[in-house]
């Protein structure tokens, strides 16, 4: 695990820090890549978080969400202390059993879902997994199936 301190900047509404080149190179080597999202785990004031390093506008950035900044007691313009390392753990979003059953009953919808980019699949799975009531879940599974058939919008997206 590597440690560094950095100033918190903001782009749009997103606070972030730049990771020093030495640590970036260490993370790239451990990840075996220098492109795409680099999964990391970090510690801020003894609290552990998972995140991704992201390249945006030609610069690698570590975005800091509200719980991270609260853990540090820091905000935009402040200097934050971070311990960081590559996270080799597999990050998957589980499929709700009711959605899996619905897909298994509908080959066209299942084929469409499996053909979606992983990011879109994850978006749908996260949305369904975060619903609070059975009623909302059932309603939205039906909407998701209709979306996958090309009959409706879902999660703010037009037909696939």
GUVEXMAR-176282 format. One line per 5 residues: number of its first residue (from 1); their letters; for each residue x, y, z of N, C-alpha, C. Coordinates in nm, 2 decimals. Atoms other than C-alpha are relative to their C-alpha. Last residue first. Example, Ala and Ser with C-alpha at 12.3 -4.5 7.8 and 13.67 -1.06 7.14 Angstrom:
<atoms>
2) sa) -0.09/-0.11/0.00/1.37/-0.11/0.71/-0.08/0.11/0.08 | 0.09/-0.12/0.00/1.23/-0.45/0.78/0.09/0.12/0.00
</atoms>
This chain:
<atoms>
160) xxxxx) -0.14/0.05/0.03/-3.14/-0.09/-2.68/0.02/-0.02/-0.15 | -0.01/0.14/0.03/-3.46/0.13/-2.65/0.14/-0.04/-0.04 | 0.08/0.04/0.11/-3.40/0.47/-2.50/0.02/-0.15/-0.03 | -0.06/0.04/0.13/-3.24/0.51/-2.17/-0.11/-0.03/-0.10 | -0.04/-0.11/0.07/-3.35/0.69/-1.85/0.06/-0.02/-0.14
155) xxxxx) -0.11/-0.07/-0.07/-3.34/0.38/-1.64/0.05/0.12/-0.08 | -0.02/0.05/-0.14/-3.59/0.22/-1.88/0.13/0.07/0.05 | -0.12/-0.06/-0.07/-3.75/0.34/-2.20/0.01/-0.07/0.13 | 0.01/-0.11/-0.10/-4.01/0.12/-2.37/0.14/0.05/0.04 | 0.13/-0.06/-0.01/-4.09/-0.14/-2.64/-0.01/0.12/0.09
150) xxxxx) 0.00/-0.12/0.09/-3.74/-0.25/-2.75/-0.13/0.07/0.00 | 0.08/0.03/0.12/-3.79/-0.60/-2.61/0.00/0.11/-0.10 | -0.09/0.09/0.08/-3.51/-0.52/-2.36/-0.07/-0.06/-0.12 | -0.12/-0.07/0.05/-3.71/-0.22/-2.25/0.08/-0.09/-0.09 | 0.06/-0.07/0.12/-4.03/-0.43/-2.21/0.11/0.08/-0.06
145) xxxxx) 0.03/0.10/0.11/-3.83/-0.67/-1.99/-0.05/0.07/-0.12 | -0.13/0.04/0.05/-3.69/-0.38/-1.78/-0.02/-0.10/-0.12 | -0.05/-0.11/0.09/-4.04/-0.23/-1.74/0.13/-0.04/-0.06 | 0.09/0.00/0.12/-4.17/-0.57/-1.61/0.05/0.11/-0.10 | -0.04/0.12/0.07/-3.87/-0.59/-1.37/-0.08/0.00/-0.13
140) xxxxx) -0.12/-0.04/0.08/-3.96/-0.23/-1.27/0.07/-0.12/-0.08 | 0.03/-0.09/0.11/-4.31/-0.32/-1.17/0.12/0.03/-0.09 | 0.08/0.07/0.10/-4.20/-0.63/-0.98/-0.04/0.09/-0.11 | -0.08/0.10/0.07/-3.93/-0.44/-0.79/-0.07/-0.07/-0.12 | -0.09/-0.08/0.09/-4.15/-0.14/-0.71/0.09/-0.10/-0.08
135) xxxxx) 0.09/-0.06/0.11/-4.42/-0.38/-0.57/0.09/0.08/-0.10 | 0.03/0.11/0.10/-4.16/-0.58/-0.38/-0.08/0.05/-0.12 | 0.12/0.08/-0.02/-4.04/-0.26/-0.21/-0.02/-0.11/-0.11 | 0.03/0.04/-0.14/-3.70/-0.10/-0.16/-0.12/-0.09/0.01 | 0.14/-0.03/-0.02/-3.55/-0.08/-0.51/-0.04/-0.06/0.14
130) xxxxx) 0.02/-0.11/-0.10/-3.17/-0.08/-0.49/-0.14/0.04/0.02 | -0.05/0.05/-0.14/-3.11/-0.42/-0.66/-0.03/0.11/0.11 | 0.09/0.10/-0.06/-3.32/-0.32/-0.96/0.04/-0.04/0.14 | 0.13/-0.06/-0.02/-3.12/0.00/-1.03/-0.10/-0.10/0.07 | -0.01/-0.09/-0.12/-2.79/-0.17/-0.97/-0.14/0.06/0.03
125) xxxxx) 0.00/0.08/-0.12/-2.88/-0.45/-1.21/0.00/0.08/0.12 | 0.14/0.06/-0.02/-2.99/-0.21/-1.48/0.00/-0.08/0.13 | 0.09/-0.11/-0.03/-2.67/0.01/-1.45/-0.14/-0.06/0.03 | -0.02/-0.03/-0.14/-2.45/-0.31/-1.44/-0.10/0.11/0.05 | 0.05/0.11/-0.09/-2.60/-0.43/-1.76/0.01/0.03/0.14
120) xxxxx) 0.14/-0.01/0.00/-2.54/-0.09/-1.92/-0.07/-0.11/0.08 | 0.04/-0.12/-0.08/-2.18/-0.09/-1.81/-0.15/0.02/0.00 | 0.00/0.03/-0.15/-2.13/-0.45/-1.93/-0.04/0.12/0.08 | -0.13/-0.03/-0.06/-2.24/-0.34/-2.28/0.00/-0.03/0.15 | -0.03/-0.14/-0.04/-2.57/-0.50/-2.38/0.15/0.01/0.05
115) xxxxx) -0.07/-0.07/0.11/-2.57/-0.83/-2.57/0.03/0.14/0.04 | -0.14/0.05/0.01/-2.65/-1.04/-2.26/0.08/0.07/-0.11 | -0.08/-0.03/-0.12/-2.95/-0.82/-2.19/0.14/-0.04/-0.02 | -0.03/-0.14/0.01/-3.07/-0.86/-2.56/0.08/0.05/0.12 | -0.10/-0.02/0.10/-3.04/-1.23/-2.54/0.04/0.14/-0.01
110) xxxxx) -0.13/0.05/-0.05/-3.22/-1.24/-2.21/0.11/0.02/-0.10 | -0.05/-0.10/-0.10/-3.50/-1.02/-2.34/0.13/-0.04/0.05 | -0.03/-0.13/0.07/-3.55/-1.24/-2.65/0.06/0.10/0.10 | -0.12/0.01/0.07/-3.53/-1.56/-2.44/0.05/0.13/-0.08 | 0.02/-0.08/0.12/-3.80/-1.47/-2.20/0.13/0.01/-0.07
105) xxxxx) 0.13/0.03/0.06/-3.86/-1.71/-1.91/-0.02/0.08/-0.13 | 0.00/0.14/0.04/-3.50/-1.71/-1.81/-0.13/-0.04/-0.07 | -0.08/0.01/0.12/-3.50/-1.33/-1.81/0.00/-0.15/-0.05 | 0.07/-0.06/0.11/-3.79/-1.32/-1.57/0.08/-0.01/-0.13 | 0.11/0.08/0.04/-3.62/-1.57/-1.34/-0.08/0.06/-0.12
100) xxxxx) -0.06/0.12/0.06/-3.30/-1.37/-1.34/-0.11/-0.09/-0.05 | -0.03/-0.05/0.13/-3.50/-1.05/-1.26/0.06/-0.12/-0.08 | 0.12/-0.02/0.08/-3.66/-1.23/-0.97/0.03/0.05/-0.14 | 0.06/0.13/0.05/-3.32/-1.36/-0.85/-0.13/0.01/-0.08 | 0.11/0.04/-0.09/-3.17/-1.01/-0.85/-0.07/-0.13/-0.05
95) xxxxx) 0.13/-0.01/0.07/-2.85/-1.02/-1.05/-0.11/-0.04/0.10 | 0.08/0.12/0.01/-2.54/-0.95/-0.85/-0.13/0.03/-0.07 | 0.13/-0.04/-0.05/-2.31/-0.66/-0.94/-0.09/-0.12/-0.01 | 0.12/0.04/0.08/-1.96/-0.78/-0.98/-0.12/0.05/0.07 | 0.12/-0.08/-0.04/-1.63/-0.65/-0.86/-0.11/-0.03/-0.10
90) xxxxx) 0.10/-0.01/0.10/-1.36/-0.91/-0.86/-0.12/0.08/0.04 | 0.12/0.07/-0.03/-1.09/-0.84/-0.60/-0.10/0.02/-0.12 | 0.02/0.11/0.09/-0.76/-0.73/-0.75/-0.13/-0.07/0.02 | 0.10/0.09/-0.05/-0.77/-0.39/-0.58/-0.03/-0.11/-0.10 | 0.08/0.07/0.10/-0.46/-0.19/-0.65/-0.09/-0.10/0.07
85) xxxxx) -0.06/0.11/0.06/-0.33/0.01/-0.35/-0.10/-0.06/-0.11 | 0.06/0.06/0.12/-0.39/0.34/-0.18/0.07/-0.12/-0.05 | -0.08/0.12/0.02/-0.32/0.52/0.15/-0.08/-0.07/-0.11 | 0.07/0.13/0.05/-0.46/0.87/0.14/0.10/-0.11/-0.01 | -0.10/0.11/-0.01/-0.38/1.20/0.32/-0.07/-0.13/-0.04
80) xxxxx) 0.05/0.12/-0.06/-0.59/1.50/0.22/0.11/-0.11/-0.01 | -0.09/0.11/0.03/-0.49/1.86/0.15/-0.05/-0.12/0.08 | -0.08/0.05/-0.11/-0.78/2.11/0.15/0.10/-0.11/-0.05 | -0.10/-0.10/-0.04/-0.90/2.31/-0.15/0.09/-0.05/0.11 | -0.07/-0.06/0.11/-1.22/2.11/-0.19/0.09/0.11/0.05
75) xxxxx) 0.09/-0.03/0.11/-1.32/1.93/0.13/0.09/0.07/-0.11 | -0.06/-0.09/0.10/-1.16/1.76/0.43/-0.10/0.03/-0.12 | 0.03/-0.14/-0.05/-1.28/1.60/0.75/0.06/0.10/-0.09 | -0.12/-0.08/-0.02/-1.10/1.29/0.63/-0.02/0.13/0.06 | -0.09/0.08/-0.08/-1.39/1.05/0.68/0.13/0.08/0.03
70) xxxxx) 0.04/-0.01/-0.14/-1.62/1.32/0.56/0.09/-0.07/0.09 | -0.04/-0.13/-0.04/-1.42/1.35/0.23/-0.05/0.02/0.15 | -0.15/-0.01/-0.01/-1.45/0.98/0.18/0.05/0.13/0.05 | -0.05/0.08/-0.12/-1.82/0.96/0.27/0.15/0.01/0.01 | 0.03/-0.06/-0.13/-1.89/1.25/0.02/0.05/-0.08/0.12
65) xxxxx) 0.14/-0.02/-0.03/-1.72/1.09/-0.28/-0.01/0.06/0.14 | 0.02/0.02/-0.14/-1.35/1.14/-0.37/-0.15/0.04/0.03 | 0.11/-0.07/-0.04/-1.26/1.09/-0.74/-0.03/-0.03/0.15 | 0.06/0.08/-0.10/-0.91/0.97/-0.80/-0.11/0.08/0.05 | 0.06/-0.06/-0.11/-0.80/1.12/-1.13/-0.05/-0.10/0.10
60) xxxxx) 0.05/0.10/-0.09/-0.57/1.03/-1.41/-0.05/0.07/0.13 | -0.06/0.00/-0.14/-0.53/1.32/-1.65/-0.07/-0.12/0.08 | -0.14/0.03/0.00/-0.59/1.33/-2.03/0.07/-0.01/0.13 | -0.07/-0.12/0.06/-0.93/1.50/-2.01/0.15/-0.02/0.01 | 0.10/-0.09/0.06/-1.05/1.21/-1.78/0.08/0.13/-0.05
55) xxxxx) -0.07/-0.10/0.08/-0.85/0.90/-1.68/-0.11/0.09/-0.07 | 0.06/-0.03/0.13/-1.02/0.72/-1.40/0.08/0.10/-0.07 | -0.08/-0.11/0.06/-0.88/0.56/-1.09/-0.06/0.01/-0.14 | -0.07/0.02/0.13/-1.16/0.34/-0.95/0.08/0.13/-0.03 | 0.02/-0.11/0.10/-1.29/0.33/-0.59/0.07/-0.05/-0.13
50) xxxxx) -0.04/0.04/0.13/-1.31/0.11/-0.28/-0.04/0.10/-0.10 | 0.09/-0.02/0.11/-1.31/0.25/0.07/0.05/-0.07/-0.13 | -0.03/0.06/0.12/-1.16/0.18/0.41/-0.10/0.03/-0.11 | 0.12/0.05/0.06/-1.17/0.41/0.71/0.03/-0.05/-0.14 | 0.03/0.13/-0.05/-0.85/0.45/0.91/-0.13/-0.06/-0.05
45) xxxxx) 0.03/0.00/-0.15/-0.84/0.82/0.85/-0.05/-0.13/0.05 | 0.00/-0.14/-0.04/-0.86/0.76/0.47/-0.04/0.01/0.14 | 0.03/-0.02/-0.15/-0.78/0.41/0.35/0.02/0.15/0.02 | -0.07/-0.10/-0.07/-0.79/0.31/-0.01/-0.04/0.01/0.14 | 0.06/-0.02/-0.13/-0.89/0.03/-0.24/0.09/0.10/0.07
40) xxxxx) -0.09/-0.02/-0.11/-0.82/0.05/-0.61/-0.08/-0.01/0.13 | 0.06/0.02/-0.13/-0.98/-0.06/-0.94/0.10/0.01/0.12 | -0.09/0.08/-0.09/-0.81/0.09/-1.24/-0.07/-0.01/0.13 | 0.01/-0.03/-0.14/-1.07/0.21/-1.50/0.10/-0.09/0.07 | 0.12/0.04/-0.06/-0.96/0.19/-1.86/0.00/0.04/0.15
35) xxxxx) 0.12/-0.06/0.07/-0.60/0.21/-1.98/-0.13/-0.05/0.07 | -0.01/-0.14/-0.01/-0.26/0.16/-1.82/-0.12/0.07/-0.06 | 0.06/-0.08/0.10/-0.28/-0.21/-1.76/0.02/0.15/0.03 | -0.04/0.06/0.12/-0.12/-0.50/-1.56/-0.06/0.08/-0.12 | 0.12/0.02/0.07/-0.31/-0.38/-1.25/0.03/-0.07/-0.14
30) xxxxx) 0.08/0.10/-0.08/0.00/-0.42/-1.03/-0.13/-0.03/-0.08 | -0.07/0.13/0.00/0.21/-0.24/-1.29/-0.07/-0.11/0.07 | 0.01/0.06/0.13/-0.05/0.03/-1.34/0.07/-0.13/-0.01 | 0.13/0.06/0.02/-0.07/0.08/-0.97/-0.02/-0.06/-0.14 | 0.02/0.11/-0.09/0.30/0.13/-0.92/-0.13/-0.07/-0.02
25) xxxxx) -0.08/0.10/0.06/0.31/0.37/-1.22/0.00/-0.14/0.08 | 0.07/0.04/0.12/0.03/0.57/-1.07/0.07/-0.11/-0.07 | 0.10/0.10/-0.04/0.22/0.57/-0.74/-0.09/-0.04/-0.11 | -0.07/0.12/-0.06/0.53/0.72/-0.89/-0.10/-0.10/0.04 | -0.04/0.09/0.10/0.32/0.96/-1.10/0.06/-0.13/0.05
20) xxxxx) -0.13/-0.02/0.05/0.15/1.11/-0.80/0.05/-0.10/-0.10 | -0.08/0.09/-0.07/-0.23/1.07/-0.78/0.14/0.02/-0.06 | -0.09/0.06/0.09/-0.43/1.37/-0.87/0.09/-0.09/0.08 | -0.14/-0.03/-0.02/-0.72/1.44/-0.64/0.08/-0.06/-0.11 | -0.10/0.10/0.04/-1.09/1.46/-0.70/0.14/0.04/0.05
15) xxxxx) -0.13/-0.02/-0.07/-1.41/1.64/-0.61/0.09/-0.11/-0.04 | -0.08/0.12/-0.05/-1.69/1.60/-0.87/0.13/0.04/0.06 | 0.04/0.03/-0.14/-1.96/1.87/-0.91/0.09/-0.11/0.06 | 0.15/0.01/-0.01/-1.81/2.02/-1.23/-0.04/-0.01/0.14 | 0.03/-0.02/0.14/-1.44/1.95/-1.18/-0.15/-0.03/-0.01
10) xxxxx) 0.13/0.03/0.05/-1.32/1.99/-0.83/-0.02/0.02/-0.14 | 0.05/-0.09/0.11/-0.98/1.98/-0.67/-0.14/-0.04/-0.03 | 0.13/0.04/0.06/-0.86/1.82/-0.34/-0.05/0.11/-0.10 | 0.10/-0.10/-0.01/-0.49/1.88/-0.27/-0.13/-0.05/-0.07 | 0.03/-0.08/0.12/-0.28/1.58/-0.24/-0.11/0.10/0.03
5) xxxxx) 0.09/-0.11/-0.03/-0.11/1.36/0.02/-0.02/0.08/-0.12 | -0.03/-0.13/0.06/0.04/1.02/-0.05/-0.09/0.11/0.06 | 0.06/-0.11/-0.07/0.07/0.67/0.09/0.04/0.13/-0.08 | -0.08/-0.12/0.01/0.13/0.34/-0.09/-0.08/0.12/0.06 | 0.09/-0.12/0.00/0.00/0.00/0.00/0.09/0.12/0.00
</atoms>
